[in-house]
Amino acid sequence: MNGWTNTRIRDLFESSTPGEWGTEGTPEDGLPVLRSTNFRNDGSIDYSDIAYRKIDEGRLNKRKVVNGTILIEKSGGSPSQAAGRVVFCDHDFNGTASNFIEVVEVSHKFCARYVAYHLQYLYQTGLVLKYQQQTTGIINFKLNEYVDEVVAIPSCKAEQSKIAEILCTVDRAIKQTETLIAKQQRIKTGLMQDLLTR
């Protein structure tokens, strides 16, 4: 393929570090920590119901989640859902992720959002399935082996950005449609109450 290059997944990363769980904290004295429960299957993050933990500043520095950070689920999953889900942080976030999540900074040579979409695609197509390991009822994702997979990506960062922009537009359209459907459902429920009761 002209204009495309083969690269190992690990070479897309500037850094890759396990998150940090720290100790019990509150919104007043702790930092927000994302967990697998904050992962949405569409690759976005649910910022509600965030845990707050006290984390040593020295350990936090390498594990900060900021705009452009990719998070990879290393433990979790279920019989119907593989571990290894990927989400992308698309706004400023002054915190980190739990120790069951890998905090990934993408190399400046690549478009971070494109890399997130690519990893999400690999998850959806089932590449992660051969890297599942189940122990004591928990499914673990063998990330260290997975990142040696070779993938083809556009050589040009601008082209990566354009692809990511198109996919972002589609995501926005889906969210707008879902919001509209939810609104129409509420209207229907109200109408049913009006029309089907005395």
C-alpha positions as CSV (number, residue, x, y, z in Angstrom):
1,M,0.0,0.0,0.0
2,N,1.5,3.3,-1.1
3,G,1.7,5.9,1.7
4,W,1.2,3.3,4.4
5,T,3.9,1.8,6.7
6,N,4.1,-1.3,8.9
7,T,4.9,-0.6,12.6
8,R,4.7,-2.5,15.9
9,I,2.0,-1.1,18.2
10,R,4.6,-0.4,20.9
11,D,6.4,1.9,18.5
12,L,3.4,4.2,18.3
13,F,3.8,4.9,22.0
14,E,6.1,7.5,23.6
15,S,5.4,5.9,27.0
16,S,3.2,3.2,28.5
17,T,2.8,3.0,32.3
18,P,0.4,1.2,34.6
19,G,-1.9,3.5,36.4
20,E,-1.9,4.0,40.2
21,W,-4.6,3.2,42.7
22,G,-3.1,5.0,45.7
23,T,-4.9,5.1,49.1
24,E,-8.4,6.1,50.1
25,G,-9.3,9.7,49.3
26,T,-12.1,12.2,48.9
27,P,-12.9,14.9,46.3
28,E,-11.4,17.4,48.7
29,D,-8.1,15.7,49.4
30,G,-7.7,13.2,46.5
31,L,-7.3,13.1,42.8
32,P,-9.8,11.7,40.3
33,V,-8.9,8.1,39.2
34,L,-10.5,6.5,36.1
35,R,-11.5,2.8,36.3
36,S,-12.7,0.2,33.8
37,T,-16.2,1.2,34.8
38,N,-15.5,4.5,33.2
39,F,-14.8,2.9,29.9
40,R,-17.5,3.1,27.2
41,N,-17.5,0.6,24.4
42,D,-17.5,3.4,21.8
43,G,-14.0,4.4,22.9
44,S,-15.1,7.4,25.0
45,I,-14.8,8.0,28.8
46,D,-17.7,8.3,31.2
47,Y,-16.6,10.9,33.6
48,S,-19.4,10.3,36.1
49,D,-18.9,8.2,39.2
50,I,-15.1,8.8,39.4
51,A,-13.1,7.5,42.3
52,Y,-10.9,9.8,44.3
53,R,-7.6,8.6,45.7
54,K,-4.5,10.0,47.4
55,I,-1.5,9.4,45.1
56,D,2.1,10.2,45.7
57,E,3.2,13.1,43.5
58,G,6.3,11.3,42.3
59,R,4.2,8.3,41.1
60,L,1.6,10.5,39.6
61,N,4.0,12.4,37.3
62,K,4.5,9.4,34.9
63,R,0.8,8.4,35.1
64,K,-1.1,11.7,34.5
65,V,-4.1,11.4,32.2
66,V,-4.3,14.5,30.0
67,N,-6.0,15.5,26.8
68,G,-4.6,13.0,24.2
69,T,-3.9,10.2,26.6
70,I,-5.0,6.6,25.6
71,L,-6.1,4.2,28.3
72,I,-6.0,0.4,27.8
73,E,-7.9,-1.9,30.1
74,K,-5.5,-4.7,31.3
75,S,-7.9,-6.5,33.7
76,G,-11.6,-7.0,33.7
77,G,-13.7,-8.2,30.9
78,S,-16.3,-11.0,31.2
79,P,-17.4,-14.1,29.3
80,S,-19.2,-11.8,26.8
81,Q,-16.6,-9.0,26.7
82,A,-12.9,-9.3,26.2
83,A,-10.4,-7.3,28.3
84,G,-8.3,-4.8,26.3
85,R,-10.8,-2.1,25.7
86,V,-9.4,1.3,24.6
87,V,-10.6,4.8,25.5
88,F,-9.3,8.3,24.5
89,C,-9.2,11.3,26.9
90,D,-10.5,14.2,24.8
91,H,-10.3,17.0,27.4
92,D,-8.2,18.2,30.3
93,F,-8.3,15.8,33.3
94,N,-6.2,16.4,36.4
95,G,-5.8,12.8,37.6
96,T,-4.8,9.3,36.6
97,A,-6.2,5.8,36.1
98,S,-6.2,2.7,38.3
99,N,-3.5,0.1,38.3
100,F,-5.6,-2.2,36.1
101,I,-5.3,0.3,33.3
102,E,-2.3,1.2,31.1
103,V,-1.7,5.0,30.7
104,V,-0.3,5.5,27.2
105,E,1.2,8.7,25.7
106,V,1.4,8.5,21.9
107,S,4.6,9.4,20.2
108,H,4.6,12.9,18.7
109,K,5.2,11.3,15.3
110,F,1.6,10.0,15.2
111,C,-1.8,11.4,15.7
112,A,-3.0,10.3,19.1
113,R,-6.7,10.2,18.2
114,Y,-5.9,8.2,15.1
115,V,-3.9,5.7,17.2
116,A,-6.8,5.4,19.6
117,Y,-9.3,4.7,16.8
118,H,-6.9,2.1,15.3
119,L,-6.5,0.3,18.7
120,Q,-10.3,0.4,19.2
121,Y,-10.7,-1.1,15.7
122,L,-8.3,-3.9,16.6
123,Y,-10.4,-4.6,19.7
124,Q,-13.6,-4.6,17.8
125,T,-12.2,-7.0,15.1
126,G,-11.1,-9.5,17.8
127,L,-7.3,-9.2,17.6
128,V,-7.2,-9.0,21.4
129,L,-8.9,-12.4,21.9
130,K,-5.6,-14.3,21.5
131,Y,-4.1,-12.2,24.3
132,Q,-6.7,-13.0,27.0
133,Q,-5.7,-14.9,30.1
134,Q,-8.1,-15.9,32.8
135,T,-7.0,-16.4,36.3
136,T,-9.3,-16.7,39.4
137,G,-12.3,-15.4,37.6
138,I,-10.6,-12.2,36.3
139,I,-9.7,-11.9,32.6
140,N,-6.2,-10.3,32.1
141,F,-5.0,-8.8,28.8
142,K,-1.4,-9.7,27.9
143,L,-0.5,-6.2,26.8
144,N,3.2,-6.8,26.7
145,E,2.7,-9.4,24.0
146,Y,-0.1,-7.5,22.2
147,V,2.1,-4.5,21.6
148,D,4.5,-6.5,19.4
149,E,1.7,-6.9,16.8
150,V,2.5,-5.2,13.5
151,V,-0.1,-2.8,12.1
152,A,-0.3,-0.8,8.9
153,I,-0.9,2.9,9.3
154,P,-0.7,6.0,7.0
155,S,2.9,7.3,6.9
156,C,1.7,10.9,6.9
157,K,0.6,12.3,10.2
158,A,-1.7,14.8,8.4
159,E,-3.5,11.9,6.8
160,Q,-3.9,10.2,10.1
161,S,-5.4,13.4,11.5
162,K,-7.9,13.6,8.6
163,I,-9.0,10.0,9.2
164,A,-9.5,10.7,12.9
165,E,-11.4,13.9,12.1
166,I,-13.8,12.0,9.8
167,L,-14.4,9.3,12.5
168,C,-14.9,12.1,15.2
169,T,-17.6,13.6,12.9
170,V,-19.4,10.2,12.7
171,D,-19.1,9.8,16.5
172,R,-20.7,13.2,17.0
173,A,-23.5,12.4,14.6
174,I,-24.2,9.1,16.5
175,K,-24.3,10.9,19.9
176,Q,-26.7,13.6,18.5
177,T,-29.0,10.8,17.1
178,E,-28.9,8.9,20.4
179,T,-29.9,12.1,22.2
180,L,-32.7,12.7,19.8
181,I,-33.9,9.1,20.2
182,A,-33.9,9.4,24.0
183,K,-35.9,12.7,23.7
184,Q,-38.5,11.1,21.4
185,Q,-38.7,8.1,23.8
186,R,-39.5,10.4,26.7
187,I,-42.1,12.2,24.6
188,K,-43.6,8.8,23.7
189,T,-43.7,7.7,27.4
190,G,-45.5,10.9,28.3
191,L,-48.0,10.4,25.5
192,M,-48.7,6.8,26.5
193,Q,-49.4,8.0,30.0
194,D,-51.8,10.7,28.7
195,L,-53.5,8.4,26.1
196,L,-53.6,5.1,27.9
197,T,-54.7,6.1,31.4
198,R,-57.7,7.9,32.7
